[in-house]
Amino acid sequence: MRIGFLFNHDQIHQVAHSLPIALAMADGGFSGELVVATTNAALAAEVRRLGGDRIGTRIEHVELSPSAFSKRMDSLLGRVVPAAKILIYRDNLDFFRSLDVLVVAEKTSLILRNRYGLRNLAFVHTRHGAGDRAIGFDKASASFDHVLCSGPKIRDRLIAEAGVDPAQISMVGYPKFDLQRDAAPKRFLPTAEKVVLYNPHCSPHLSSWYRHGHDVFEHFLGDERNGLLFAPHVMLFQRQFVVTIDKLTVEKAGTIPPKFLRGENIKIDLGSRASTDMTYTMSADIYLGDASSQVYEFLLRPRPCIFLNSHGHAWRDDPNFHHWTAGEVISGPEELPGAIARAEDLHESHYRRVQEDLFAESFDLQPTPSSVRAARAIVDFANGCVRTLRPLQRASA
């Protein structure tokens, strides 16, 4: 049995969601072959950092390479669309044919079956994040042979909206939390009484950044009491243009004016490791955001939340904005002073209980680490202990 974990993205934010599962399989004595495949140097470095000496010993590490044609296409199109991410599959079909099971955190890999005909390769989806966006529950989820989910909210929406067979779902908790099990929160902007984490999403039709981002910075510039920790979705500034497919939109993130870069009470991080490993979500006093699933990671330790409804969404009773029930929703940065001033009182009088309920329905955490539960679910699936769409067998080259 040969099981592969694929990391194929411009940024490293998906690694923490599924690599802990591969590590748990190795530590648990999985008798088959374990392979981790990466598609760029940043992903390879993050895998080696988190995996330590297990990478290259108990877990084989394969660095997939694009063809010369794919490199040319990416140089032409890469500023707008992830050409390399898509073409890498065609360029490495022999590797994918060598696997029995492919474990992924995203859905692009289904191209191997739908376009390139790898029918004997079984796909396991770990997902990444526990957010509420509709794209996380589209029909593509039902194309996986097995899906791992973090809690009952995710399971129920996968069944109701994506049409996933309940027998193809394992509820395993949140393996990314295992990486934070013994980590102490770090303190940034130590002179600030309160540190506000501004975490806008990249999707133009959901994000507050394009319309209100600079105004948020203006509010904190020179604020002697409150600090701003700006750590947006890591893809917001990755390319010259941001393109989203769930609602086809194209937008330019622009630049951050120099005056904000010099603010003594402002820290900016556009995509370092700390933006992906919960360093900031664990450290801040108040969360300010819009559509990012990172708010649920923030709720690991309940604290005040504020949400910017920059697009005037009719969000109440909309499951795609369920997280907005965790704090006050404001329509623009001009409401920030009052929202920050009353955030603590509102949190204790109302939102703390709401957050605890949101967390419980989003994460089924148990004494057994989530990565171990996920590893067992994959092994059981691979061994045929749960119903699959077809028998597993090694694909021929």
C-alpha positions as CSV (number, residue, x, y, z in Angstrom):
1,M,0.0,0.0,0.0
2,R,1.5,3.4,-1.1
3,I,-0.2,6.5,0.3
4,G,0.8,9.9,-0.9
5,F,0.2,13.4,0.7
6,L,0.3,16.2,-1.9
7,F,1.1,19.9,-1.2
8,N,0.6,21.9,-4.3
9,H,0.1,25.6,-3.7
10,D,1.8,28.9,-4.0
11,Q,1.8,29.3,-0.2
12,I,2.4,27.0,2.7
13,H,-0.9,27.5,4.6
14,Q,-2.3,24.0,3.7
15,V,0.6,22.0,5.0
16,A,-0.4,22.3,8.7
17,H,-3.8,20.9,7.9
18,S,-2.7,17.5,6.6
19,L,1.0,16.9,7.2
20,P,0.3,16.1,10.9
21,I,-1.8,13.2,9.7
22,A,1.2,11.7,7.7
23,L,3.4,12.2,10.7
24,A,0.8,10.4,12.9
25,M,0.7,7.5,10.4
26,A,4.5,7.2,10.5
27,D,4.6,7.4,14.3
28,G,1.8,4.8,14.5
29,G,3.8,2.2,12.6
30,F,1.9,2.3,9.3
31,S,3.2,-0.8,7.4
32,G,2.9,0.6,3.9
33,E,4.8,3.3,2.1
34,L,4.2,6.9,3.0
35,V,5.1,9.7,0.5
36,V,4.9,13.4,0.8
37,A,5.1,15.3,-2.5
38,T,5.8,19.1,-2.8
39,T,5.8,21.3,-5.8
40,N,8.0,24.3,-4.8
41,A,10.9,25.1,-2.5
42,A,8.7,26.9,0.2
43,L,6.5,23.8,0.6
44,A,9.4,21.5,0.7
45,A,11.1,23.6,3.4
46,E,7.9,23.7,5.5
47,V,7.4,19.9,5.2
48,R,10.9,19.3,6.4
49,R,10.6,21.8,9.3
50,L,7.4,20.3,10.6
51,G,8.3,16.7,9.8
52,G,11.9,16.7,11.1
53,D,13.9,13.5,10.8
54,R,10.8,11.6,9.8
55,I,11.0,13.2,6.3
56,G,13.4,11.1,4.2
57,T,13.4,8.2,6.6
58,R,9.9,6.9,7.6
59,I,8.3,9.2,5.0
60,E,9.6,9.5,1.5
61,H,9.8,13.1,0.2
62,V,9.3,13.7,-3.5
63,E,9.8,17.1,-5.0
64,L,7.7,17.3,-8.2
65,S,9.0,19.4,-11.1
66,P,7.2,21.2,-13.9
67,S,8.1,20.6,-17.5
68,A,9.8,23.4,-19.6
69,F,6.5,24.1,-21.3
70,S,4.8,24.5,-17.9
71,K,7.5,26.9,-16.7
72,R,6.9,29.0,-19.8
73,M,3.2,29.0,-19.4
74,D,3.5,30.0,-15.7
75,S,5.9,32.9,-16.6
76,L,3.2,34.2,-19.0
77,L,0.1,33.6,-16.9
78,G,1.3,33.2,-13.3
79,R,0.6,36.8,-12.3
80,V,-3.1,36.2,-12.7
81,V,-3.9,32.4,-12.6
82,P,-2.1,29.5,-10.9
83,A,-0.9,27.9,-14.2
84,A,1.9,25.9,-12.6
85,K,-0.4,24.5,-9.9
86,I,-2.6,23.0,-12.6
87,L,0.0,21.9,-15.1
88,I,2.1,20.0,-12.5
89,Y,-0.4,17.1,-12.5
90,R,0.1,16.4,-16.2
91,D,3.9,16.7,-15.9
92,N,4.0,14.0,-13.1
93,L,1.5,11.4,-14.1
94,D,3.9,8.6,-13.5
95,F,4.3,9.6,-9.9
96,F,0.6,9.8,-9.3
97,R,0.1,6.4,-11.0
98,S,2.5,4.9,-8.5
99,L,0.1,5.7,-5.6
100,D,-2.9,3.7,-4.2
101,V,-4.3,6.7,-2.2
102,L,-3.7,10.4,-2.6
103,V,-4.4,12.6,0.4
104,V,-5.0,16.3,-0.4
105,A,-6.3,19.5,1.4
106,E,-7.7,21.0,-1.8
107,K,-9.8,19.9,-4.8
108,T,-7.7,20.8,-7.8
109,S,-6.2,17.3,-7.7
110,L,-9.4,15.8,-8.9
111,I,-8.1,16.8,-12.3
112,L,-6.1,13.5,-12.2
113,R,-9.3,11.5,-12.4
114,N,-11.6,13.8,-14.4
115,R,-9.0,14.9,-17.0
116,Y,-6.2,12.3,-17.0
117,G,-8.2,9.2,-16.2
118,L,-6.5,7.9,-13.1
119,R,-9.5,5.8,-12.1
120,N,-7.6,3.4,-9.8
121,L,-6.2,6.2,-7.6
122,A,-8.4,6.8,-4.5
123,F,-8.7,10.4,-3.2
124,V,-9.0,11.5,0.4
125,H,-9.9,15.1,1.2
126,T,-8.6,16.5,4.5
127,R,-10.1,20.0,3.8
128,H,-8.3,23.0,5.2
129,G,-10.1,25.1,7.7
130,A,-13.5,24.9,9.3
131,G,-15.1,27.9,7.6
132,D,-18.6,28.6,6.3
133,R,-18.0,29.7,2.7
134,A,-20.3,27.9,0.2
135,I,-17.3,26.9,-2.0
136,G,-16.3,24.5,0.8
137,F,-19.5,22.5,0.3
138,D,-19.8,22.4,-3.5
139,K,-20.5,19.2,-5.5
140,A,-16.8,18.5,-6.0
141,S,-16.6,17.3,-2.4
142,A,-18.7,14.3,-3.4
143,S,-16.1,13.3,-6.0
144,F,-13.7,12.2,-3.3
145,D,-13.7,8.6,-2.1
146,H,-13.4,9.7,1.5
147,V,-13.6,13.1,3.3
148,L,-12.2,14.0,6.7
149,C,-14.1,16.8,8.6
150,S,-13.5,18.7,11.8
151,G,-17.0,18.6,13.3
152,P,-20.7,18.1,13.0
153,K,-21.3,21.5,11.2
154,I,-19.0,20.5,8.4
155,R,-20.3,16.9,8.2
156,D,-24.0,18.1,8.0
157,R,-23.3,20.6,5.3
158,L,-21.3,18.1,3.2
159,I,-24.2,15.8,3.3
160,A,-27.0,18.3,2.7
161,E,-25.3,20.6,0.2
162,A,-22.5,18.7,-1.5
163,G,-24.4,15.3,-1.5
164,V,-21.6,13.4,0.2
165,D,-22.5,9.9,1.3
166,P,-22.4,9.9,5.1
167,A,-20.4,6.6,4.9
168,Q,-17.7,8.5,3.1
169,I,-17.1,11.0,5.9
170,S,-15.0,10.6,9.0
171,M,-15.2,13.2,11.7
172,V,-11.7,13.5,13.1
173,G,-11.3,16.9,14.8
174,Y,-8.7,19.4,13.6
175,P,-5.1,18.1,13.1
176,K,-3.7,21.6,12.8
177,F,-4.5,22.1,16.5
178,D,-2.1,19.4,17.4
179,L,0.8,21.6,16.3
180,Q,-0.3,24.2,18.9
181,R,-0.8,21.7,21.7
182,D,2.2,23.0,23.8
183,A,2.7,26.4,22.2
184,A,2.5,29.5,24.5
185,P,0.9,32.6,22.9
186,K,3.5,35.2,21.8
187,R,3.0,38.9,22.5
188,F,3.3,41.4,19.6
189,L,3.2,45.2,19.9
190,P,3.9,45.1,23.7
191,T,3.2,48.8,24.2
192,A,-0.5,48.4,23.1
193,E,-3.2,47.8,25.6
194,K,-5.2,45.8,23.1
195,V,-3.9,44.2,19.9
196,V,-6.4,43.8,17.1
197,L,-5.8,41.2,14.4
198,Y,-7.1,42.4,11.1
199,N,-7.4,39.2,8.9
200,P,-9.2,40.1,5.7
201,H,-9.9,37.4,3.1
202,C,-8.6,37.5,-0.5
203,S,-11.9,36.9,-2.4
204,P,-13.0,40.3,-3.8
205,H,-16.7,39.7,-3.4
206,L,-16.2,38.9,0.3
207,S,-13.1,40.7,1.5
208,S,-13.2,44.1,3.3
209,W,-9.7,44.9,2.2
210,Y,-10.4,46.4,-1.3
211,R,-13.0,48.8,0.0
212,H,-12.0,49.5,3.6
213,G,-8.5,48.2,4.2
214,H,-6.7,51.6,4.1
215,D,-9.4,53.2,6.3
216,V,-8.8,50.5,8.9
217,F,-5.1,51.4,8.9
218,E,-6.0,55.1,9.2
219,H,-8.0,54.3,12.3
220,F,-5.0,52.7,14.1
221,L,-2.4,55.1,12.9
222,G,-1.1,57.0,16.0
223,D,-3.5,55.2,18.3
224,E,-1.8,55.2,21.7
225,R,-3.9,52.4,23.2
226,N,-4.7,49.9,20.5
227,G,-2.3,48.1,18.1
228,L,-3.0,46.7,14.7
229,L,-1.6,43.3,13.7
230,F,-2.3,43.0,9.9
231,A,-2.1,39.4,8.8
232,P,-4.4,38.9,5.8
233,H,-5.1,35.7,3.9
234,V,-1.8,34.7,2.5
235,M,-3.1,34.8,-1.0
236,L,-4.2,38.4,-0.9
237,F,-0.9,39.9,-2.0
238,Q,0.5,36.7,-3.7
239,R,-0.3,37.8,-7.2
240,Q,-0.8,41.1,-9.0
241,F,-4.5,40.3,-9.4
242,V,-6.8,38.2,-7.2
243,V,-9.1,35.9,-9.2
244,T,-11.9,33.9,-7.5
245,I,-13.9,31.1,-9.1
246,D,-16.8,30.6,-6.8
247,K,-18.1,34.0,-8.0
248,L,-15.9,35.0,-10.9
249,T,-14.3,38.2,-9.9
250,V,-10.9,39.9,-10.5
251,E,-9.5,42.6,-8.3
252,K,-6.1,44.1,-7.5
253,A,-5.0,44.2,-3.9
254,G,-2.8,47.2,-4.5
255,T,-0.1,48.4,-2.2
256,I,0.1,49.5,1.4
257,P,1.1,53.2,1.8
258,P,4.5,53.8,3.4
259,K,3.0,55.8,6.3
260,F,1.3,52.6,7.5
261,L,4.6,50.7,7.4
262,R,6.1,53.2,9.8
263,G,3.3,53.0,12.5
264,E,4.9,52.1,15.8
265,N,1.7,50.3,16.9
266,I,1.3,48.5,13.6
267,K,2.8,45.2,12.5
268,I,2.3,43.9,9.0
269,D,2.8,40.3,7.8
270,L,1.7,39.4,4.3
271,G,2.4,35.7,4.4
272,S,5.2,34.4,6.6
273,R,5.0,31.1,8.5
274,A,3.4,33.0,11.5
275,S,0.4,33.8,9.2
276,T,-0.3,30.1,8.8
277,D,0.5,28.4,12.0
278,M,-1.9,30.2,14.4
279,T,0.8,32.4,15.9
280,Y,-1.2,35.5,15.3
281,T,-4.7,34.1,16.0
282,M,-3.4,32.8,19.4
283,S,-1.7,36.1,20.3
284,A,-4.3,38.9,19.5
285,D,-6.9,40.3,21.9
286,I,-9.6,41.1,19.3
287,Y,-10.3,39.6,15.9
288,L,-11.3,41.9,13.0
289,G,-12.2,40.2,9.8
290,D,-14.7,39.2,7.2
291,A,-14.8,35.7,5.5
292,S,-11.6,34.0,6.6
293,S,-12.0,30.6,8.3
294,Q,-9.1,31.6,10.6
295,V,-11.7,33.1,12.9
296,Y,-12.6,29.6,14.0
297,E,-8.9,29.0,14.9
298,F,-9.1,32.2,16.9
299,L,-12.0,30.7,18.8
300,L,-9.8,28.0,20.3
301,R,-9.4,30.6,23.0
302,P,-12.7,32.7,23.0
303,R,-12.1,36.4,22.7
304,P,-13.9,39.4,21.2
305,C,-14.6,39.5,17.4
306,I,-15.7,42.2,15.1
307,F,-16.7,41.7,11.5
308,L,-16.6,44.2,8.6
309,N,-19.7,43.9,6.3
310,S,-18.1,46.0,3.5
311,H,-20.4,44.6,0.8
312,G,-23.7,45.0,2.7
313,H,-24.5,41.3,2.7
314,A,-27.8,40.2,4.1
315,W,-25.9,37.9,6.4
316,R,-28.4,36.9,9.1
317,D,-29.5,33.3,8.9
318,D,-27.2,32.7,6.0
319,P,-25.0,29.6,6.8
320,N,-22.2,31.1,4.7
321,F,-21.9,33.9,7.3
322,H,-22.5,31.7,10.4
323,H,-19.2,32.9,11.9
324,W,-20.6,36.5,12.0
325,T,-22.7,35.5,15.0
326,A,-19.5,35.4,17.0
327,G,-19.2,39.1,17.4
328,E,-20.5,42.5,16.4
329,V,-21.0,43.2,12.7
330,I,-20.2,46.7,11.5
331,S,-20.7,48.3,8.0
332,G,-17.5,50.3,7.9
333,P,-14.3,51.5,9.7
334,E,-16.0,54.6,11.0
335,E,-17.8,52.3,13.4
336,L,-14.5,50.8,14.7
337,P,-13.9,53.1,17.7
338,G,-17.3,52.2,19.3
339,A,-17.0,48.5,18.4
340,I,-13.6,48.2,20.0
341,A,-14.6,50.1,23.0
342,R,-17.6,47.8,23.7
343,A,-16.0,44.6,22.5
344,E,-15.1,43.2,25.9
345,D,-18.4,43.9,27.5
346,L,-20.4,42.4,24.6
347,H,-18.1,39.4,24.6
348,E,-18.7,38.6,28.2
349,S,-22.5,39.4,28.2
350,H,-23.3,37.6,25.0
351,Y,-20.7,36.5,22.5
352,R,-18.6,34.2,24.6
353,R,-21.5,31.7,24.9
354,V,-22.1,32.0,21.2
355,Q,-18.5,31.3,20.4
356,E,-18.4,28.3,22.6
357,D,-21.3,26.8,20.7
358,L,-19.8,27.7,17.4
359,F,-16.5,26.0,18.3
360,A,-18.3,22.9,19.6
361,E,-20.2,22.4,16.3
362,S,-17.1,23.1,14.2
363,F,-14.6,21.0,16.0
364,D,-15.1,17.5,17.5
365,L,-12.1,17.4,19.8
366,Q,-11.4,14.4,21.9
367,P,-8.5,13.2,24.2
368,T,-7.0,11.3,21.2
369,P,-5.2,13.9,19.1
370,S,-7.0,14.8,15.9
371,S,-4.0,13.8,13.7
372,V,-4.1,10.3,15.2
373,R,-7.8,10.0,14.6
374,A,-7.4,11.2,11.0
375,A,-4.5,8.7,10.5
376,R,-6.7,5.8,11.7
377,A,-9.5,6.9,9.4
378,I,-7.3,6.9,6.4
379,V,-5.7,3.5,7.2
380,D,-9.2,2.1,7.8
381,F,-10.4,3.5,4.5
382,A,-7.3,2.2,2.6
383,N,-7.7,-1.2,4.1
384,G,-11.3,-1.4,3.0
385,C,-12.8,-1.1,6.5
386,V,-15.2,1.5,5.3
387,R,-17.4,1.5,2.2
388,T,-15.7,3.0,-0.8
389,L,-16.8,3.7,-4.3
390,R,-14.7,0.8,-5.7
391,P,-12.0,-1.6,-4.5
392,L,-8.5,-0.2,-4.1
393,Q,-5.8,-1.5,-6.4
394,R,-2.4,-0.3,-7.6
395,A,-2.7,1.6,-10.9
396,S,-0.5,0.5,-13.7
397,A,1.9,2.9,-15.4
